[in-house]
Amino acid sequence: MNTPPTRNPERGLSKVATMIFVSVGVIIVLSFIAARLLTPNLNKARMAASESSALASVRNVNLGEITYFSSFNDYASDLASLGPGPGVKCAEGSTPAHACIIGPEIAKPACTGTNWCAQSGYKFMLQGVCVNGKCADYVITATPVDALSGTRNFCSTNDTVLRSETAAPKSAPFSPEECHALAAMQNP
């Protein structure tokens, strides 16, 4: 008479447990491969979104400067002049110091002089070209906060032409001459 086989507890894992471990291992390997393949595309998408947002902000500043000029017969000398005052309020109305033309996203009260103001992976600086307190021109500079945020720097002056360069993030803003030396963007 045949006796049924007995399981030796020292023989190792059952077939089901082995299949589970192999399946989990395959899933982990496939996840790492997918992450490696998708990460560059996600970074490119994030950069494209940051650059698009920066372009929209430069356009918004240009429109703000046009409105400011029509109100005060002068261009704003900095981003803070286009935005709301301290406390992000515009209740007192539009003044040359705080015209309340663009929102506080990049026109914070601290956005004066050589202070950059950041939004969506880019930093911005508006500098008026002024003589005796009158600004006849301006230059808006948008540059990535770091190399992961974008690869293009943008600028514009009172001609409202958007210009760009593919380069490392800038530490100093464009001068009007540097901005004018760049090629105008086609269908920005």
C-alpha positions in Angstrom: 0.0 0.0 0.0 1.2 3.4 -0.9 1.5 6.1 1.7 0.6 9.6 0.8 3.6 11.9 0.4 4.4 14.0 3.4 5.6 17.6 3.2 9.0 18.2 4.6 8.9 21.6 6.5 12.6 22.2 5.7 12.1 22.0 1.9 11.4 25.8 1.4 8.5 27.8 0.0 5.4 26.4 -1.6 4.8 27.0 -5.3 2.1 29.6 -4.5 4.5 31.6 -2.3 7.2 31.4 -5.0 4.8 32.7 -7.7 3.8 35.6 -5.4 7.5 36.6 -4.8 8.3 36.3 -8.5 5.3 38.4 -9.5 6.1 41.1 -7.0 9.7 41.2 -8.2 8.6 41.5 -11.8 6.2 44.4 -10.9 9.0 46.2 -9.0 11.4 45.9 -12.0 8.7 47.1 -14.4 7.9 50.0 -12.1 11.5 51.1 -12.1 11.7 50.8 -15.9 8.5 52.8 -16.4 9.7 55.5 -13.9 13.0 55.8 -15.8 11.2 56.1 -19.2 8.5 58.5 -18.0 10.6 60.9 -15.8 12.2 62.8 -18.7 8.8 63.4 -20.3 7.4 64.6 -17.0 10.3 67.0 -16.5 9.9 68.3 -20.1 6.1 68.8 -19.4 6.9 70.7 -16.2 9.5 72.9 -18.0 7.0 73.6 -20.8 4.3 74.6 -18.3 6.8 76.9 -16.4 7.9 78.5 -19.6 4.3 79.0 -20.8 3.4 80.6 -17.5 6.4 82.9 -17.6 5.5 84.1 -21.1 2.0 84.8 -20.0 3.3 86.8 -17.1 5.7 88.8 -19.3 2.7 89.6 -21.6 0.7 90.6 -18.5 3.4 93.0 -17.4 3.6 94.5 -20.9 -0.2 95.1 -20.7 0.2 96.5 -17.2 2.9 98.9 -18.4 0.6 100.2 -21.2 -2.2 100.8 -18.8 0.2 102.4 -16.3 1.5 104.7 -19.0 -2.0 105.7 -20.1 -2.9 106.5 -16.4 0.3 108.3 -15.3 2.1 109.3 -18.6 5.1 107.3 -17.3 6.2 103.7 -17.2 6.4 101.8 -13.8 9.9 101.5 -12.5 9.4 98.1 -10.8 6.8 95.3 -10.4 5.6 96.6 -7.1 4.4 99.8 -8.8 2.1 97.8 -11.0 0.6 95.8 -8.2 -1.4 96.3 -5.0 0.1 98.0 -2.0 1.1 96.4 1.4 -1.5 94.0 2.6 -2.4 93.3 -1.0 -5.2 95.9 -1.0 -6.3 98.3 -3.6 -9.0 100.1 -1.6 -7.2 103.4 -1.7 -7.3 103.4 -5.5 -4.6 103.5 -8.1 -1.4 105.5 -7.3 1.9 105.6 -9.1 3.5 103.6 -6.2 0.8 100.9 -6.3 -1.3 101.1 -9.4 -3.3 97.9 -8.7 -3.0 97.0 -12.4 -1.7 93.4 -12.1 -2.2 90.9 -9.3 0.1 90.2 -6.4 1.4 86.9 -7.9 4.5 88.7 -9.3 3.8 92.3 -8.3 4.4 92.0 -4.6 5.3 95.1 -2.6 8.8 93.7 -2.1 9.4 93.5 -5.9 11.4 96.7 -6.1 14.9 97.6 -7.0 17.0 94.5 -7.6 14.6 92.1 -5.8 13.4 89.2 -8.0 9.9 88.0 -7.5 9.2 84.3 -8.2 6.1 82.5 -9.6 5.7 79.0 -11.1 9.3 78.2 -11.5 10.4 81.5 -12.9 11.7 84.7 -11.3 10.8 88.2 -12.6 12.3 91.7 -12.4 11.0 94.9 -14.0 13.4 97.8 -14.2 12.4 101.2 -15.5 14.8 103.2 -17.6 14.3 106.5 -15.8 15.9 110.0 -15.9 14.9 112.6 -13.3 12.1 110.4 -12.0 10.5 109.9 -15.5 10.7 106.4 -17.0 10.7 106.5 -20.8 11.3 102.7 -21.2 11.4 99.5 -19.1 12.7 96.0 -19.4 11.0 92.9 -17.9 13.2 89.9 -17.4 11.9 86.3 -16.7 14.4 83.6 -15.9 14.1 80.1 -14.5 14.7 79.8 -10.7 16.9 76.8 -11.6 17.9 74.6 -14.5 15.0 72.2 -13.7 12.4 74.9 -14.2 13.3 76.0 -17.7 15.9 76.5 -20.4 14.8 79.8 -21.8 15.1 83.4 -20.5 12.5 85.9 -21.7 12.5 89.7 -21.9 10.4 92.6 -23.3 10.6 96.4 -23.4 8.1 99.1 -24.2 7.9 97.8 -27.8 6.1 94.8 -26.2 8.0 92.4 -28.4 8.7 89.1 -26.6 12.2 87.9 -27.0 14.0 84.8 -25.6 17.3 83.0 -25.4 18.1 79.4 -24.6 20.6 79.7 -21.8 21.3 79.0 -18.2 19.2 81.0 -15.7 20.3 84.6 -15.4 21.6 86.1 -12.2 21.2 89.7 -13.4 18.3 91.1 -15.5 18.6 92.0 -19.1 19.4 95.6 -20.0 17.2 97.1 -22.7 20.1 96.8 -25.2 20.6 93.1 -24.3 16.9 92.4 -24.7 16.8 94.2 -28.1 19.7 92.2 -29.3 17.7 88.9 -28.9 15.6 87.7 -31.8 11.9 88.3 -31.5 9.8 85.2 -30.7 7.7 83.8 -33.6 4.1 83.2 -32.6 4.8 83.1 -28.8 
